């Protein structure tokens, strides 16, 4: 029986939220370079048959310059930053920070592409970044200033997501979305290869770690992208982008259930403010910017 779009949306939120749990459990042992190299490389292998079937490989090769830039700014660097920060901050906390990407996309679009911001978008930005301040204050109060660098790394990652959304809109808007996803991930894998070899773990990778890496790469990346583009094809970009609300919910839930993470009152309050800011930012203009990050065309077109 074909999965309904509601079930696909829940599964996608669960998978993308789960990525923070797996990075929390493997990031410190494997290191960010080896972990993200494996994540991207295995995900490309999962998605490769799809783009071969749809004869989309040529586009990935023709647009290698822009896809290489996107591979660095939307995949390799932010994934590594999150892989480094998540073991220190926790899965739930980092997944909440990840939800700030729409705010950076709006700000960068305003500065770079001269996008206009309506009153609701401005209110959303203020609410969202206030939520970040509350989150940071709660974490620093609980763990000290050592967490400040990890918070900064996670925010830099979301900032790169926002920049990449606008870069894609400016340079790759005519390329089908699936080619953008697979092509950028492929070039990210190539860029990470020398770093992964240089910083490969000195200790043998355990069976448990391999299993977690496989889930991160195959489930939370490869299959998740297929689910996302299927949702775009069936329900449109607006419905598919509503997964933004589910990722921090599932990221927090998995952290609490599987590794007994504690959610403070300030973390809860900051997360609620960020989600409220996203809701205010869901204007038609911002949805157009965000859709460029993942693609607004039909699946595999």
C-alpha positions as CSV (number, residue, x, y, z in Angstrom):
1,X,0.0,0.0,0.0
2,X,1.3,3.4,-0.9
3,X,2.3,5.6,2.1
4,X,0.1,8.6,2.6
5,X,1.7,12.0,2.5
6,X,1.0,12.5,6.2
7,X,2.9,9.3,7.1
8,X,5.8,10.3,4.8
9,X,6.0,13.7,6.5
10,X,6.2,12.1,9.9
11,X,8.8,9.6,8.8
12,X,10.9,12.4,7.2
13,X,10.8,14.4,10.4
14,X,11.7,11.3,12.4
15,X,14.7,10.5,10.1
16,X,16.1,14.1,9.9
17,X,15.6,14.4,13.7
18,X,17.3,11.1,14.1
19,X,20.4,12.3,12.3
20,X,21.3,14.4,15.4
21,X,21.1,11.4,17.6
22,X,23.4,9.4,15.4
23,X,25.9,12.4,15.1
24,X,25.8,12.7,18.9
25,X,26.7,9.0,19.3
26,X,29.4,8.8,16.6
27,X,30.8,12.3,16.1
28,X,33.3,12.3,19.0
29,X,34.7,8.8,18.2
30,X,34.9,9.0,14.5
31,X,35.6,12.7,14.2
32,X,33.6,15.0,11.9
33,X,35.6,14.5,8.7
34,X,35.5,10.7,8.7
35,X,31.9,10.6,9.8
36,X,30.6,13.1,7.2
37,X,32.7,11.6,4.5
38,X,31.0,8.2,5.2
39,X,27.6,9.9,5.5
40,X,27.8,11.7,2.2
41,X,29.5,8.9,0.3
42,X,27.0,6.2,1.3
43,X,24.1,8.5,0.7
44,X,25.3,9.1,-2.9
45,X,25.4,5.4,-3.4
46,X,21.8,5.2,-2.3
47,X,20.6,8.0,-4.6
48,X,22.8,7.1,-7.6
49,X,20.4,4.5,-9.0
50,X,17.6,7.0,-8.9
51,X,19.4,9.7,-10.9
52,X,20.8,7.0,-13.3
53,X,17.2,5.8,-14.0
54,X,16.1,9.4,-14.6
55,X,19.1,10.2,-16.7
56,X,20.2,13.0,-14.5
57,X,23.9,12.3,-14.2
58,X,24.8,14.6,-17.1
59,X,23.4,17.6,-15.3
60,X,25.5,16.9,-12.2
61,X,28.6,16.9,-14.3
62,X,27.8,19.9,-16.4
63,X,27.2,22.2,-13.4
64,X,30.2,20.9,-11.4
65,X,31.5,24.4,-10.5
66,X,28.3,25.7,-8.8
67,X,27.5,22.2,-7.4
68,X,31.0,22.0,-5.9
69,X,30.5,25.3,-4.1
70,X,27.1,24.2,-2.9
71,X,28.6,20.9,-1.8
72,X,31.0,22.7,0.5
73,X,28.6,25.3,1.9
74,X,25.4,23.3,2.1
75,X,26.8,19.8,2.9
76,X,30.5,19.3,3.8
77,X,31.2,22.3,6.1
78,X,27.8,22.5,7.9
79,X,27.6,18.7,8.3
80,X,31.1,18.7,9.8
81,X,30.2,21.6,12.1
82,X,27.1,19.8,13.4
83,X,29.1,16.5,13.7
84,X,31.6,18.4,16.0
85,X,29.0,20.3,18.0
86,X,26.3,17.7,18.5
87,X,28.2,15.4,20.9
88,X,28.8,18.5,23.1
89,X,25.4,20.1,22.9
90,X,23.1,17.0,22.6
91,X,20.8,15.9,19.9
92,X,17.7,17.8,21.0
93,X,19.5,21.1,21.6
94,X,21.4,21.0,18.2
95,X,18.3,20.0,16.3
96,X,16.6,23.1,17.7
97,X,19.5,25.4,16.5
98,X,19.2,23.7,13.1
99,X,15.7,25.1,12.8
100,X,17.2,28.6,12.6
101,X,18.2,28.2,9.0
102,X,15.1,30.0,7.7
103,X,16.0,33.1,9.6
104,X,19.5,33.2,8.0
105,X,18.0,32.5,4.6
106,X,15.7,35.5,5.0
107,X,18.4,37.9,6.3
108,X,20.9,36.9,3.6
109,X,18.2,37.2,0.9
110,X,17.4,40.7,2.2
111,X,21.1,41.8,2.1
112,X,22.3,39.9,-1.0
113,X,19.3,39.6,-3.3
114,X,17.4,42.7,-2.2
115,X,14.5,40.6,-1.0
116,X,11.8,42.5,0.8
117,X,10.8,41.5,4.3
118,X,7.2,42.0,5.5
119,X,6.2,42.8,9.0
120,X,5.5,39.2,9.9
121,X,8.9,38.1,8.5
122,X,10.6,40.8,10.6
123,X,8.7,39.8,13.7
124,X,9.6,36.2,13.0
125,X,13.3,37.1,12.7
126,X,13.2,39.0,16.0
127,X,11.3,36.2,17.7
128,X,13.6,33.5,16.3
129,X,16.9,35.1,17.2
130,X,15.6,36.0,20.7
131,X,14.9,32.3,21.0
132,X,18.6,31.6,20.1
133,X,19.7,34.0,22.9
134,X,17.5,32.2,25.4
135,X,18.9,28.8,24.2
136,X,22.5,30.0,24.5
137,X,21.8,31.5,27.9
138,X,20.3,28.3,29.2
139,X,23.2,26.1,27.9
140,X,25.9,28.4,29.2
141,X,24.2,28.7,32.6
142,X,24.0,24.9,32.8
143,X,27.5,23.9,31.4
144,X,29.6,27.0,31.4
145,X,31.3,28.9,28.6
146,X,32.8,25.7,27.1
147,X,29.5,25.2,25.2
148,X,29.8,28.6,23.5
149,X,32.1,27.4,20.8
150,X,29.8,24.5,20.0
151,X,26.8,26.8,19.8
152,X,28.8,29.1,17.5
153,X,29.7,26.2,15.3
154,X,26.0,25.1,15.0
155,X,24.9,28.6,14.2
156,X,27.6,28.9,11.6
157,X,26.2,25.7,10.0
158,X,22.7,27.1,9.9
159,X,24.1,30.4,8.5
160,X,25.7,28.4,5.7
161,X,22.4,26.7,5.0
162,X,20.8,30.1,4.6
163,X,23.5,31.4,2.3
164,X,23.3,28.2,0.2
165,X,19.5,28.6,-0.2
166,X,20.1,32.0,-1.8
167,X,23.2,30.8,-3.8
168,X,21.0,28.0,-5.3
169,X,18.3,30.4,-6.2
170,X,20.8,32.7,-8.0
171,X,22.9,30.1,-9.8
172,X,21.1,26.8,-9.9
173,X,17.4,27.5,-10.1
174,X,17.0,25.9,-13.5
175,X,18.6,22.6,-12.4
176,X,16.2,19.9,-11.2
177,X,16.2,19.6,-7.5
178,X,17.3,16.0,-7.3
179,X,20.4,16.7,-9.4
180,X,21.2,19.6,-7.0
181,X,21.0,17.3,-4.0
182,X,23.0,14.4,-5.4
183,X,25.5,16.5,-7.2
184,X,26.3,18.7,-4.3
185,X,26.6,15.6,-2.0
186,X,28.9,13.9,-4.5
187,X,31.3,16.9,-4.7
188,X,31.1,17.2,-0.9
189,X,32.3,13.6,-0.7
190,X,35.3,14.4,-3.0
191,X,36.2,17.5,-1.0
192,X,36.1,15.5,2.3
193,X,38.2,12.6,1.1
194,X,41.6,13.9,1.9
195,X,40.5,15.2,5.3
196,X,38.9,11.9,6.1
197,X,42.1,10.0,5.2
198,X,44.2,12.4,7.3
199,X,42.0,12.2,10.3
200,X,40.7,8.7,10.1
201,X,40.1,7.2,13.6
202,X,43.2,5.4,14.9
203,X,41.0,2.9,16.8
204,X,39.0,0.3,14.8
205,X,35.4,1.4,14.1
206,X,33.1,-0.9,16.2
207,X,30.1,-2.7,14.8
208,X,27.8,-0.4,16.8
209,X,29.4,2.7,15.2
210,X,29.2,1.2,11.7
211,X,25.5,0.5,12.3
212,X,24.9,4.1,13.5
213,X,26.8,5.5,10.5
214,X,24.8,3.3,8.1
215,X,21.6,4.6,9.6
216,X,22.8,8.2,9.4
217,X,23.9,7.9,5.8
218,X,21.3,5.5,4.3
219,X,18.2,6.3,6.4
220,X,18.6,9.9,7.6
221,X,20.2,11.1,4.4
222,X,19.6,8.9,1.3
223,X,16.1,7.7,2.0
224,X,15.1,11.0,3.7
225,X,16.0,12.9,0.5
226,X,13.9,10.5,-1.6
227,X,11.0,11.0,0.9
228,X,11.3,14.7,0.7
229,X,11.3,15.0,-3.1
230,X,8.4,12.5,-3.2
231,X,6.5,14.9,-0.9
232,X,7.4,17.9,-3.1
233,X,6.0,16.0,-6.1
234,X,2.7,15.0,-4.3
235,X,1.9,17.9,-2.1
236,X,4.1,20.8,-3.1
237,X,7.0,22.6,-1.5
238,X,4.9,24.3,1.2
239,X,3.6,21.1,2.7
240,X,7.1,19.4,2.4
241,X,8.8,22.3,4.1
242,X,6.5,21.9,7.1
243,X,8.9,19.2,8.2
244,X,10.9,22.1,9.6
245,X,8.6,22.0,12.6
246,X,9.0,18.2,13.1
247,X,12.8,17.9,13.0
248,X,13.5,19.6,16.4
249,X,10.5,17.8,17.9
250,X,11.9,14.4,16.9
251,X,15.5,15.4,17.5
252,X,14.5,16.2,21.1
253,X,12.3,13.2,21.5
254,X,15.0,10.7,20.3
255,X,17.6,12.4,22.6
256,X,15.3,12.0,25.6
257,X,14.2,8.4,24.8
258,X,17.5,6.9,23.8
259,X,20.2,8.7,25.6
260,X,18.3,10.3,28.5
261,X,19.0,13.9,27.5
262,X,17.5,16.5,29.9
263,X,15.5,19.4,28.5
264,X,15.7,22.5,30.7
265,X,12.9,25.1,30.9
266,X,15.1,27.7,29.0
267,X,15.7,25.1,26.2
268,X,12.0,24.5,25.9
269,X,11.3,28.2,25.9
270,X,13.9,29.0,23.4
271,X,12.8,26.2,21.1
272,X,9.2,27.4,21.3
273,X,10.3,30.9,20.4
274,X,12.2,29.7,17.4
275,X,9.3,27.6,16.1
276,X,7.0,30.6,16.6
277,X,9.5,32.7,14.6
278,X,9.4,30.1,11.8
279,X,5.6,30.3,11.7
280,X,5.8,34.1,11.4
281,X,8.4,33.7,8.6
282,X,6.3,31.4,6.5
283,X,5.4,34.1,4.0
284,X,5.2,33.3,0.3
285,X,8.4,35.2,-0.3
286,X,10.4,33.2,2.3
287,X,9.0,29.9,1.1
288,X,10.4,30.7,-2.3
289,X,13.8,31.2,-0.9
290,X,13.7,28.0,1.2
291,X,12.4,26.0,-1.6
292,X,15.6,26.6,-3.5
293,X,17.6,24.9,-0.8
294,X,15.8,21.6,-1.4
295,X,14.2,22.3,-4.8
296,X,10.6,23.1,-5.7
297,X,10.4,21.1,-8.9
298,X,8.7,17.7,-9.2
299,X,10.6,14.7,-8.0
300,X,13.2,13.7,-10.6
301,X,12.2,16.2,-13.2
